[in-house]
Amino acid sequence: MAAHELVFLGDCGVGKKRFIQHLVGPGFDERQNPQKKEATIDFKPCTIHMHERAGLEEETGALCRNAEGILLVYSTALISSFQQIPTIHEQIQKFQAASHSLSSDPATLPAAPPPVQIVLVGIEDKEKREVSHEDGLELAKNLGCGFFEAAVETKANVNEVLSHMIRLCREARRVQGGDLETSKSGWMSCFGWRKS
């Protein structure tokens, strides 16, 4: 069964944990990070490990280097959380660049792991809105990533976001010519890029 490593990044209090809670369902344990979900997407079973982080400390860098998918999460009710997204995205690019420069002789590696897939997610608040849908679309276009708005209270688009991300990850693996059953972290450790 294929395994996928996803990281949810964004400011504190934007709804990342509640979003993951809706995805995991009754097995959600707030003390556990990452959360694990067994899912079938497009008739293909997979295991999804979901890490949630608010900051950009060194531990987050390691997660981003090993992630197959990153969801940049902000609250549509908090403009400040939206304004943090470009900084977080820039830091992800630095983490990714650093992971590709870990080998002293790239020619000896059979292939690089698939590139990280990024999706921007606006968590809707029905009481208040400081960030328009159009602003979210424009930022996603500027960052070169997909965009969704989701409502954790009603679960609107929550499963769609996850399905879209898994499809992106699968396509990246296929294009890269890699094993569709191997997670990026497993791929990296088998090439010696990451100590297990």
PyMOL commands that place a pseudoatom at each C-alpha (Angstrom):
pseudoatom trace, name=CA, resn=MET, resi=1, chain=A, elem=C, hetatm=0, pos=[0.000, 0.000, 0.000]
pseudoatom trace, name=CA, resn=ALA, resi=2, chain=A, elem=C, hetatm=0, pos=[1.360, 3.417, -0.934]
pseudoatom trace, name=CA, resn=ALA, resi=3, chain=A, elem=C, hetatm=0, pos=[2.297, 5.787, 1.892]
pseudoatom trace, name=CA, resn=HIS, resi=4, chain=A, elem=C, hetatm=0, pos=[2.269, 9.571, 1.706]
pseudoatom trace, name=CA, resn=GLU, resi=5, chain=A, elem=C, hetatm=0, pos=[3.870, 12.120, 4.066]
pseudoatom trace, name=CA, resn=LEU, resi=6, chain=A, elem=C, hetatm=0, pos=[1.927, 15.401, 4.244]
pseudoatom trace, name=CA, resn=VAL, resi=7, chain=A, elem=C, hetatm=0, pos=[2.772, 18.502, 6.266]
pseudoatom trace, name=CA, resn=PHE, resi=8, chain=A, elem=C, hetatm=0, pos=[0.202, 21.145, 7.223]
pseudoatom trace, name=CA, resn=LEU, resi=9, chain=A, elem=C, hetatm=0, pos=[1.898, 24.529, 7.768]
pseudoatom trace, name=CA, resn=GLY, resi=10, chain=A, elem=C, hetatm=0, pos=[0.452, 27.870, 8.833]
pseudoatom trace, name=CA, resn=ASP, resi=11, chain=A, elem=C, hetatm=0, pos=[-0.015, 30.226, 11.762]
pseudoatom trace, name=CA, resn=CYS, resi=12, chain=A, elem=C, hetatm=0, pos=[-1.326, 29.017, 15.119]
pseudoatom trace, name=CA, resn=GLY, resi=13, chain=A, elem=C, hetatm=0, pos=[-5.093, 28.951, 15.429]
pseudoatom trace, name=CA, resn=VAL, resi=14, chain=A, elem=C, hetatm=0, pos=[-5.984, 28.813, 11.725]
pseudoatom trace, name=CA, resn=GLY, resi=15, chain=A, elem=C, hetatm=0, pos=[-7.700, 25.410, 11.893]
pseudoatom trace, name=CA, resn=LYS, resi=16, chain=A, elem=C, hetatm=0, pos=[-4.987, 22.941, 10.811]
pseudoatom trace, name=CA, resn=LYS, resi=17, chain=A, elem=C, hetatm=0, pos=[-5.617, 20.569, 13.703]
pseudoatom trace, name=CA, resn=ARG, resi=18, chain=A, elem=C, hetatm=0, pos=[-9.413, 20.634, 13.250]
pseudoatom trace, name=CA, resn=PHE, resi=19, chain=A, elem=C, hetatm=0, pos=[-8.935, 20.042, 9.521]
pseudoatom trace, name=CA, resn=ILE, resi=20, chain=A, elem=C, hetatm=0, pos=[-6.794, 16.966, 10.236]
pseudoatom trace, name=CA, resn=GLN, resi=21, chain=A, elem=C, hetatm=0, pos=[-9.258, 15.847, 12.914]
pseudoatom trace, name=CA, resn=HIS, resi=22, chain=A, elem=C, hetatm=0, pos=[-12.050, 15.768, 10.305]
pseudoatom trace, name=CA, resn=LEU, resi=23, chain=A, elem=C, hetatm=0, pos=[-9.833, 13.758, 7.956]
pseudoatom trace, name=CA, resn=VAL, resi=24, chain=A, elem=C, hetatm=0, pos=[-8.781, 11.215, 10.572]
pseudoatom trace, name=CA, resn=GLY, resi=25, chain=A, elem=C, hetatm=0, pos=[-12.198, 10.854, 12.177]
pseudoatom trace, name=CA, resn=PRO, resi=26, chain=A, elem=C, hetatm=0, pos=[-12.788, 8.921, 15.416]
pseudoatom trace, name=CA, resn=GLY, resi=27, chain=A, elem=C, hetatm=0, pos=[-9.177, 7.699, 15.628]
pseudoatom trace, name=CA, resn=PHE, resi=28, chain=A, elem=C, hetatm=0, pos=[-7.882, 11.256, 16.077]
pseudoatom trace, name=CA, resn=ASP, resi=29, chain=A, elem=C, hetatm=0, pos=[-5.618, 11.653, 19.115]
pseudoatom trace, name=CA, resn=GLU, resi=30, chain=A, elem=C, hetatm=0, pos=[-4.626, 15.264, 19.835]
pseudoatom trace, name=CA, resn=ARG, resi=31, chain=A, elem=C, hetatm=0, pos=[-1.408, 14.135, 21.544]
pseudoatom trace, name=CA, resn=GLN, resi=32, chain=A, elem=C, hetatm=0, pos=[-0.235, 12.260, 18.451]
pseudoatom trace, name=CA, resn=ASN, resi=33, chain=A, elem=C, hetatm=0, pos=[1.692, 13.960, 15.641]
pseudoatom trace, name=CA, resn=PRO, resi=34, chain=A, elem=C, hetatm=0, pos=[1.691, 12.778, 12.911]
pseudoatom trace, name=CA, resn=GLN, resi=35, chain=A, elem=C, hetatm=0, pos=[-1.839, 11.535, 12.562]
pseudoatom trace, name=CA, resn=LYS, resi=36, chain=A, elem=C, hetatm=0, pos=[-2.316, 8.462, 10.383]
pseudoatom trace, name=CA, resn=LYS, resi=37, chain=A, elem=C, hetatm=0, pos=[-5.177, 7.742, 8.022]
pseudoatom trace, name=CA, resn=GLU, resi=38, chain=A, elem=C, hetatm=0, pos=[-5.870, 4.729, 5.846]
pseudoatom trace, name=CA, resn=ALA, resi=39, chain=A, elem=C, hetatm=0, pos=[-7.803, 5.870, 2.778]
pseudoatom trace, name=CA, resn=THR, resi=40, chain=A, elem=C, hetatm=0, pos=[-8.928, 4.760, -0.633]
pseudoatom trace, name=CA, resn=ILE, resi=41, chain=A, elem=C, hetatm=0, pos=[-8.609, 7.488, -3.231]
pseudoatom trace, name=CA, resn=ASP, resi=42, chain=A, elem=C, hetatm=0, pos=[-9.622, 6.780, -6.810]
pseudoatom trace, name=CA, resn=PHE, resi=43, chain=A, elem=C, hetatm=0, pos=[-10.034, 3.084, -5.888]
pseudoatom trace, name=CA, resn=LYS, resi=44, chain=A, elem=C, hetatm=0, pos=[-6.402, 2.856, -4.702]
pseudoatom trace, name=CA, resn=PRO, resi=45, chain=A, elem=C, hetatm=0, pos=[-5.671, 2.278, -0.998]
pseudoatom trace, name=CA, resn=CYS, resi=46, chain=A, elem=C, hetatm=0, pos=[-2.998, 4.350, 0.732]
pseudoatom trace, name=CA, resn=THR, resi=47, chain=A, elem=C, hetatm=0, pos=[-1.678, 5.330, 4.133]
pseudoatom trace, name=CA, resn=ILE, resi=48, chain=A, elem=C, hetatm=0, pos=[-1.392, 9.051, 4.841]
pseudoatom trace, name=CA, resn=HIS, resi=49, chain=A, elem=C, hetatm=0, pos=[0.780, 10.512, 7.604]
pseudoatom trace, name=CA, resn=MET, resi=50, chain=A, elem=C, hetatm=0, pos=[-0.262, 14.084, 8.421]
pseudoatom trace, name=CA, resn=HIS, resi=51, chain=A, elem=C, hetatm=0, pos=[2.128, 16.330, 10.355]
pseudoatom trace, name=CA, resn=GLU, resi=52, chain=A, elem=C, hetatm=0, pos=[0.900, 19.667, 11.729]
pseudoatom trace, name=CA, resn=ARG, resi=53, chain=A, elem=C, hetatm=0, pos=[3.295, 22.561, 12.426]
pseudoatom trace, name=CA, resn=ALA, resi=54, chain=A, elem=C, hetatm=0, pos=[2.883, 26.235, 13.192]
pseudoatom trace, name=CA, resn=GLY, resi=55, chain=A, elem=C, hetatm=0, pos=[6.494, 27.421, 13.065]
pseudoatom trace, name=CA, resn=LEU, resi=56, chain=A, elem=C, hetatm=0, pos=[9.457, 27.169, 10.765]
pseudoatom trace, name=CA, resn=GLU, resi=57, chain=A, elem=C, hetatm=0, pos=[11.971, 25.772, 13.246]
pseudoatom trace, name=CA, resn=GLU, resi=58, chain=A, elem=C, hetatm=0, pos=[14.628, 23.226, 12.266]
pseudoatom trace, name=CA, resn=GLU, resi=59, chain=A, elem=C, hetatm=0, pos=[12.300, 20.279, 12.915]
pseudoatom trace, name=CA, resn=THR, resi=60, chain=A, elem=C, hetatm=0, pos=[9.845, 21.743, 10.402]
pseudoatom trace, name=CA, resn=GLY, resi=61, chain=A, elem=C, hetatm=0, pos=[12.673, 21.981, 7.879]
pseudoatom trace, name=CA, resn=ALA, resi=62, chain=A, elem=C, hetatm=0, pos=[13.353, 18.264, 8.219]
pseudoatom trace, name=CA, resn=LEU, resi=63, chain=A, elem=C, hetatm=0, pos=[9.645, 17.518, 7.773]
pseudoatom trace, name=CA, resn=CYS, resi=64, chain=A, elem=C, hetatm=0, pos=[9.477, 19.726, 4.675]
pseudoatom trace, name=CA, resn=ARG, resi=65, chain=A, elem=C, hetatm=0, pos=[12.541, 18.092, 3.138]
pseudoatom trace, name=CA, resn=ASN, resi=66, chain=A, elem=C, hetatm=0, pos=[10.937, 14.672, 3.592]
pseudoatom trace, name=CA, resn=ALA, resi=67, chain=A, elem=C, hetatm=0, pos=[7.363, 15.665, 2.737]
pseudoatom trace, name=CA, resn=GLU, resi=68, chain=A, elem=C, hetatm=0, pos=[5.682, 14.599, -0.420]
pseudoatom trace, name=CA, resn=GLY, resi=69, chain=A, elem=C, hetatm=0, pos=[2.937, 17.180, -0.013]
pseudoatom trace, name=CA, resn=ILE, resi=70, chain=A, elem=C, hetatm=0, pos=[2.683, 20.448, 1.892]
pseudoatom trace, name=CA, resn=LEU, resi=71, chain=A, elem=C, hetatm=0, pos=[-0.578, 22.205, 2.623]
pseudoatom trace, name=CA, resn=LEU, resi=72, chain=A, elem=C, hetatm=0, pos=[-0.166, 25.913, 3.338]
pseudoatom trace, name=CA, resn=VAL, resi=73, chain=A, elem=C, hetatm=0, pos=[-3.095, 26.742, 5.610]
pseudoatom trace, name=CA, resn=TYR, resi=74, chain=A, elem=C, hetatm=0, pos=[-4.501, 30.146, 6.565]
pseudoatom trace, name=CA, resn=SER, resi=75, chain=A, elem=C, hetatm=0, pos=[-7.766, 31.400, 8.004]
pseudoatom trace, name=CA, resn=THR, resi=76, chain=A, elem=C, hetatm=0, pos=[-9.983, 33.542, 5.776]
pseudoatom trace, name=CA, resn=ALA, resi=77, chain=A, elem=C, hetatm=0, pos=[-10.864, 35.421, 8.989]
pseudoatom trace, name=CA, resn=LEU, resi=78, chain=A, elem=C, hetatm=0, pos=[-7.225, 36.369, 9.793]
pseudoatom trace, name=CA, resn=ILE, resi=79, chain=A, elem=C, hetatm=0, pos=[-5.409, 38.501, 7.223]
pseudoatom trace, name=CA, resn=SER, resi=80, chain=A, elem=C, hetatm=0, pos=[-2.182, 38.093, 9.218]
pseudoatom trace, name=CA, resn=SER, resi=81, chain=A, elem=C, hetatm=0, pos=[-2.258, 34.307, 8.700]
pseudoatom trace, name=CA, resn=PHE, resi=82, chain=A, elem=C, hetatm=0, pos=[-2.674, 34.884, 4.952]
pseudoatom trace, name=CA, resn=GLN, resi=83, chain=A, elem=C, hetatm=0, pos=[0.195, 37.375, 4.887]
pseudoatom trace, name=CA, resn=GLN, resi=84, chain=A, elem=C, hetatm=0, pos=[2.507, 34.749, 6.461]
pseudoatom trace, name=CA, resn=ILE, resi=85, chain=A, elem=C, hetatm=0, pos=[2.032, 32.287, 3.583]
pseudoatom trace, name=CA, resn=PRO, resi=86, chain=A, elem=C, hetatm=0, pos=[4.597, 33.810, 1.148]
pseudoatom trace, name=CA, resn=THR, resi=87, chain=A, elem=C, hetatm=0, pos=[7.261, 33.725, 3.894]
pseudoatom trace, name=CA, resn=ILE, resi=88, chain=A, elem=C, hetatm=0, pos=[6.444, 30.102, 4.699]
pseudoatom trace, name=CA, resn=HIS, resi=89, chain=A, elem=C, hetatm=0, pos=[6.524, 29.215, 0.988]
pseudoatom trace, name=CA, resn=GLU, resi=90, chain=A, elem=C, hetatm=0, pos=[9.913, 30.877, 0.573]
pseudoatom trace, name=CA, resn=GLN, resi=91, chain=A, elem=C, hetatm=0, pos=[11.260, 28.918, 3.538]
pseudoatom trace, name=CA, resn=ILE, resi=92, chain=A, elem=C, hetatm=0, pos=[9.942, 25.655, 2.047]
pseudoatom trace, name=CA, resn=GLN, resi=93, chain=A, elem=C, hetatm=0, pos=[11.836, 26.432, -1.149]
pseudoatom trace, name=CA, resn=LYS, resi=94, chain=A, elem=C, hetatm=0, pos=[15.012, 26.892, 0.909]
pseudoatom trace, name=CA, resn=PHE, resi=95, chain=A, elem=C, hetatm=0, pos=[14.408, 23.605, 2.752]
pseudoatom trace, name=CA, resn=GLN, resi=96, chain=A, elem=C, hetatm=0, pos=[13.877, 21.827, -0.563]
pseudoatom trace, name=CA, resn=ALA, resi=97, chain=A, elem=C, hetatm=0, pos=[16.995, 23.360, -2.130]
pseudoatom trace, name=CA, resn=ALA, resi=98, chain=A, elem=C, hetatm=0, pos=[19.046, 22.283, 0.888]
pseudoatom trace, name=CA, resn=SER, resi=99, chain=A, elem=C, hetatm=0, pos=[17.759, 18.702, 0.612]
pseudoatom trace, name=CA, resn=HIS, resi=100, chain=A, elem=C, hetatm=0, pos=[18.845, 18.512, -3.031]
pseudoatom trace, name=CA, resn=SER, resi=101, chain=A, elem=C, hetatm=0, pos=[22.366, 19.693, -2.193]
pseudoatom trace, name=CA, resn=LEU, resi=102, chain=A, elem=C, hetatm=0, pos=[23.018, 17.064, 0.514]
pseudoatom trace, name=CA, resn=SER, resi=103, chain=A, elem=C, hetatm=0, pos=[24.789, 14.702, -1.878]
pseudoatom trace, name=CA, resn=SER, resi=104, chain=A, elem=C, hetatm=0, pos=[28.354, 15.603, -2.836]
pseudoatom trace, name=CA, resn=ASP, resi=105, chain=A, elem=C, hetatm=0, pos=[28.031, 13.690, -6.125]
pseudoatom trace, name=CA, resn=PRO, resi=106, chain=A, elem=C, hetatm=0, pos=[24.500, 13.871, -7.574]
pseudoatom trace, name=CA, resn=ALA, resi=107, chain=A, elem=C, hetatm=0, pos=[25.611, 11.828, -10.592]
pseudoatom trace, name=CA, resn=THR, resi=108, chain=A, elem=C, hetatm=0, pos=[25.905, 8.741, -8.399]
pseudoatom trace, name=CA, resn=LEU, resi=109, chain=A, elem=C, hetatm=0, pos=[22.247, 8.870, -7.393]
pseudoatom trace, name=CA, resn=PRO, resi=110, chain=A, elem=C, hetatm=0, pos=[19.842, 6.895, -9.613]
pseudoatom trace, name=CA, resn=ALA, resi=111, chain=A, elem=C, hetatm=0, pos=[17.112, 9.555, -9.456]
pseudoatom trace, name=CA, resn=ALA, resi=112, chain=A, elem=C, hetatm=0, pos=[15.888, 12.392, -7.293]
pseudoatom trace, name=CA, resn=PRO, resi=113, chain=A, elem=C, hetatm=0, pos=[12.684, 11.956, -5.315]
pseudoatom trace, name=CA, resn=PRO, resi=114, chain=A, elem=C, hetatm=0, pos=[9.577, 13.574, -6.789]
pseudoatom trace, name=CA, resn=PRO, resi=115, chain=A, elem=C, hetatm=0, pos=[9.294, 17.311, -6.071]
pseudoatom trace, name=CA, resn=VAL, resi=116, chain=A, elem=C, hetatm=0, pos=[7.142, 18.380, -3.158]
pseudoatom trace, name=CA, resn=GLN, resi=117, chain=A, elem=C, hetatm=0, pos=[3.541, 19.165, -4.054]
pseudoatom trace, name=CA, resn=ILE, resi=118, chain=A, elem=C, hetatm=0, pos=[2.034, 22.312, -2.522]
pseudoatom trace, name=CA, resn=VAL, resi=119, chain=A, elem=C, hetatm=0, pos=[-1.605, 23.304, -2.087]
pseudoatom trace, name=CA, resn=LEU, resi=120, chain=A, elem=C, hetatm=0, pos=[-2.870, 26.536, -0.520]
pseudoatom trace, name=CA, resn=VAL, resi=121, chain=A, elem=C, hetatm=0, pos=[-5.893, 26.039, 1.757]
pseudoatom trace, name=CA, resn=GLY, resi=122, chain=A, elem=C, hetatm=0, pos=[-8.061, 28.826, 3.131]
pseudoatom trace, name=CA, resn=ILE, resi=123, chain=A, elem=C, hetatm=0, pos=[-10.076, 27.713, 6.170]
pseudoatom trace, name=CA, resn=GLU, resi=124, chain=A, elem=C, hetatm=0, pos=[-13.388, 29.527, 5.974]
pseudoatom trace, name=CA, resn=ASP, resi=125, chain=A, elem=C, hetatm=0, pos=[-14.977, 31.211, 8.960]
pseudoatom trace, name=CA, resn=LYS, resi=126, chain=A, elem=C, hetatm=0, pos=[-18.697, 31.841, 8.447]
pseudoatom trace, name=CA, resn=GLU, resi=127, chain=A, elem=C, hetatm=0, pos=[-18.719, 34.671, 11.003]
pseudoatom trace, name=CA, resn=LYS, resi=128, chain=A, elem=C, hetatm=0, pos=[-15.952, 36.836, 9.557]
pseudoatom trace, name=CA, resn=ARG, resi=129, chain=A, elem=C, hetatm=0, pos=[-13.912, 37.210, 6.368]
pseudoatom trace, name=CA, resn=GLU, resi=130, chain=A, elem=C, hetatm=0, pos=[-10.757, 39.281, 5.946]
pseudoatom trace, name=CA, resn=VAL, resi=131, chain=A, elem=C, hetatm=0, pos=[-9.324, 37.383, 2.956]
pseudoatom trace, name=CA, resn=SER, resi=132, chain=A, elem=C, hetatm=0, pos=[-11.373, 37.124, -0.233]
pseudoatom trace, name=CA, resn=HIS, resi=133, chain=A, elem=C, hetatm=0, pos=[-11.563, 34.024, -2.388]
pseudoatom trace, name=CA, resn=GLU, resi=134, chain=A, elem=C, hetatm=0, pos=[-10.003, 36.047, -5.208]
pseudoatom trace, name=CA, resn=ASP, resi=135, chain=A, elem=C, hetatm=0, pos=[-7.011, 36.983, -2.994]
pseudoatom trace, name=CA, resn=GLY, resi=136, chain=A, elem=C, hetatm=0, pos=[-6.471, 33.283, -2.276]
pseudoatom trace, name=CA, resn=LEU, resi=137, chain=A, elem=C, hetatm=0, pos=[-6.625, 32.438, -5.990]
pseudoatom trace, name=CA, resn=GLU, resi=138, chain=A, elem=C, hetatm=0, pos=[-4.156, 35.194, -6.829]
pseudoatom trace, name=CA, resn=LEU, resi=139, chain=A, elem=C, hetatm=0, pos=[-1.681, 34.093, -4.165]
pseudoatom trace, name=CA, resn=ALA, resi=140, chain=A, elem=C, hetatm=0, pos=[-1.903, 30.462, -5.314]
pseudoatom trace, name=CA, resn=LYS, resi=141, chain=A, elem=C, hetatm=0, pos=[-1.226, 31.591, -8.876]
pseudoatom trace, name=CA, resn=ASN, resi=142, chain=A, elem=C, hetatm=0, pos=[1.806, 33.607, -7.728]
pseudoatom trace, name=CA, resn=LEU, resi=143, chain=A, elem=C, hetatm=0, pos=[3.125, 30.638, -5.730]
pseudoatom trace, name=CA, resn=GLY, resi=144, chain=A, elem=C, hetatm=0, pos=[2.419, 28.193, -8.563]
pseudoatom trace, name=CA, resn=CYS, resi=145, chain=A, elem=C, hetatm=0, pos=[0.248, 25.884, -6.487]
pseudoatom trace, name=CA, resn=GLY, resi=146, chain=A, elem=C, hetatm=0, pos=[-3.313, 24.615, -6.219]
pseudoatom trace, name=CA, resn=PHE, resi=147, chain=A, elem=C, hetatm=0, pos=[-5.951, 26.386, -4.138]
pseudoatom trace, name=CA, resn=PHE, resi=148, chain=A, elem=C, hetatm=0, pos=[-8.977, 25.343, -2.101]
pseudoatom trace, name=CA, resn=GLU, resi=149, chain=A, elem=C, hetatm=0, pos=[-11.200, 26.926, 0.490]
pseudoatom trace, name=CA, resn=ALA, resi=150, chain=A, elem=C, hetatm=0, pos=[-12.594, 24.507, 3.047]
pseudoatom trace, name=CA, resn=ALA, resi=151, chain=A, elem=C, hetatm=0, pos=[-14.956, 24.824, 5.998]
pseudoatom trace, name=CA, resn=VAL, resi=152, chain=A, elem=C, hetatm=0, pos=[-14.059, 22.634, 8.954]
pseudoatom trace, name=CA, resn=GLU, resi=153, chain=A, elem=C, hetatm=0, pos=[-17.422, 23.231, 10.661]
pseudoatom trace, name=CA, resn=THR, resi=154, chain=A, elem=C, hetatm=0, pos=[-19.381, 21.748, 7.727]
pseudoatom trace, name=CA, resn=LYS, resi=155, chain=A, elem=C, hetatm=0, pos=[-16.498, 19.628, 6.348]
pseudoatom trace, name=CA, resn=ALA, resi=156, chain=A, elem=C, hetatm=0, pos=[-17.018, 21.319, 2.962]
pseudoatom trace, name=CA, resn=ASN, resi=157, chain=A, elem=C, hetatm=0, pos=[-14.054, 20.531, 0.662]
pseudoatom trace, name=CA, resn=VAL, resi=158, chain=A, elem=C, hetatm=0, pos=[-12.062, 18.815, 3.448]
pseudoatom trace, name=CA, resn=ASN, resi=159, chain=A, elem=C, hetatm=0, pos=[-11.956, 15.407, 1.737]
pseudoatom trace, name=CA, resn=GLU, resi=160, chain=A, elem=C, hetatm=0, pos=[-11.581, 17.054, -1.677]
pseudoatom trace, name=CA, resn=VAL, resi=161, chain=A, elem=C, hetatm=0, pos=[-8.387, 18.803, -0.529]
pseudoatom trace, name=CA, resn=LEU, resi=162, chain=A, elem=C, hetatm=0, pos=[-6.894, 15.516, 0.648]
pseudoatom trace, name=CA, resn=SER, resi=163, chain=A, elem=C, hetatm=0, pos=[-7.901, 13.656, -2.524]
pseudoatom trace, name=CA, resn=HIS, resi=164, chain=A, elem=C, hetatm=0, pos=[-6.444, 16.406, -4.706]
pseudoatom trace, name=CA, resn=MET, resi=165, chain=A, elem=C, hetatm=0, pos=[-3.151, 16.342, -2.794]
pseudoatom trace, name=CA, resn=ILE, resi=166, chain=A, elem=C, hetatm=0, pos=[-2.838, 12.553, -3.044]
pseudoatom trace, name=CA, resn=ARG, resi=167, chain=A, elem=C, hetatm=0, pos=[-3.529, 12.726, -6.793]
pseudoatom trace, name=CA, resn=LEU, resi=168, chain=A, elem=C, hetatm=0, pos=[-0.769, 15.332, -7.160]
pseudoatom trace, name=CA, resn=CYS, resi=169, chain=A, elem=C, hetatm=0, pos=[1.647, 13.138, -5.198]
pseudoatom trace, name=CA, resn=ARG, resi=170, chain=A, elem=C, hetatm=0, pos=[0.814, 10.085, -7.279]
pseudoatom trace, name=CA, resn=GLU, resi=171, chain=A, elem=C, hetatm=0, pos=[1.261, 12.000, -10.505]
pseudoatom trace, name=CA, resn=ALA, resi=172, chain=A, elem=C, hetatm=0, pos=[4.630, 13.379, -9.351]
pseudoatom trace, name=CA, resn=ARG, resi=173, chain=A, elem=C, hetatm=0, pos=[5.785, 9.826, -8.566]
pseudoatom trace, name=CA, resn=ARG, resi=174, chain=A, elem=C, hetatm=0, pos=[4.565, 8.593, -11.949]
pseudoatom trace, name=CA, resn=VAL, resi=175, chain=A, elem=C, hetatm=0, pos=[6.280, 11.399, -13.863]
pseudoatom trace, name=CA, resn=GLN, resi=176, chain=A, elem=C, hetatm=0, pos=[9.478, 10.859, -11.897]
pseudoatom trace, name=CA, resn=GLY, resi=177, chain=A, elem=C, hetatm=0, pos=[9.364, 7.195, -12.851]
pseudoatom trace, name=CA, resn=GLY, resi=178, chain=A, elem=C, hetatm=0, pos=[9.463, 6.066, -9.255]
pseudoatom trace, name=CA, resn=ASP, resi=179, chain=A, elem=C, hetatm=0, pos=[7.831, 3.305, -7.313]
pseudoatom trace, name=CA, resn=LEU, resi=180, chain=A, elem=C, hetatm=0, pos=[4.274, 4.365, -6.593]
pseudoatom trace, name=CA, resn=GLU, resi=181, chain=A, elem=C, hetatm=0, pos=[4.387, 2.361, -3.362]
pseudoatom trace, name=CA, resn=THR, resi=182, chain=A, elem=C, hetatm=0, pos=[7.452, 4.115, -1.863]
pseudoatom trace, name=CA, resn=SER, resi=183, chain=A, elem=C, hetatm=0, pos=[7.019, 7.279, 0.192]
pseudoatom trace, name=CA, resn=LYS, resi=184, chain=A, elem=C, hetatm=0, pos=[9.378, 10.177, -0.389]
pseudoatom trace, name=CA, resn=SER, resi=185, chain=A, elem=C, hetatm=0, pos=[10.951, 9.703, 3.042]
pseudoatom trace, name=CA, resn=GLY, resi=186, chain=A, elem=C, hetatm=0, pos=[11.607, 6.058, 2.211]
pseudoatom trace, name=CA, resn=TRP, resi=187, chain=A, elem=C, hetatm=0, pos=[12.972, 7.100, -1.170]
pseudoatom trace, name=CA, resn=MET, resi=188, chain=A, elem=C, hetatm=0, pos=[15.344, 9.579, 0.427]
pseudoatom trace, name=CA, resn=SER, resi=189, chain=A, elem=C, hetatm=0, pos=[16.579, 7.180, 3.086]
pseudoatom trace, name=CA, resn=CYS, resi=190, chain=A, elem=C, hetatm=0, pos=[17.249, 4.435, 0.530]
pseudoatom trace, name=CA, resn=PHE, resi=191, chain=A, elem=C, hetatm=0, pos=[19.533, 6.875, -1.313]
pseudoatom trace, name=CA, resn=GLY, resi=192, chain=A, elem=C, hetatm=0, pos=[21.287, 7.855, 1.889]
pseudoatom trace, name=CA, resn=TRP, resi=193, chain=A, elem=C, hetatm=0, pos=[20.038, 11.457, 1.865]
pseudoatom trace, name=CA, resn=ARG, resi=194, chain=A, elem=C, hetatm=0, pos=[18.437, 11.124, 5.271]
pseudoatom trace, name=CA, resn=LYS, resi=195, chain=A, elem=C, hetatm=0, pos=[19.510, 9.149, 8.267]
pseudoatom trace, name=CA, resn=SER, resi=196, chain=A, elem=C, hetatm=0, pos=[16.727, 6.866, 9.449]
for i in range(1, 196): cmd.bond("trace and resi %d" % i, "trace and resi %d" % (i + 1))
show_as sticks, trace
zoom trace
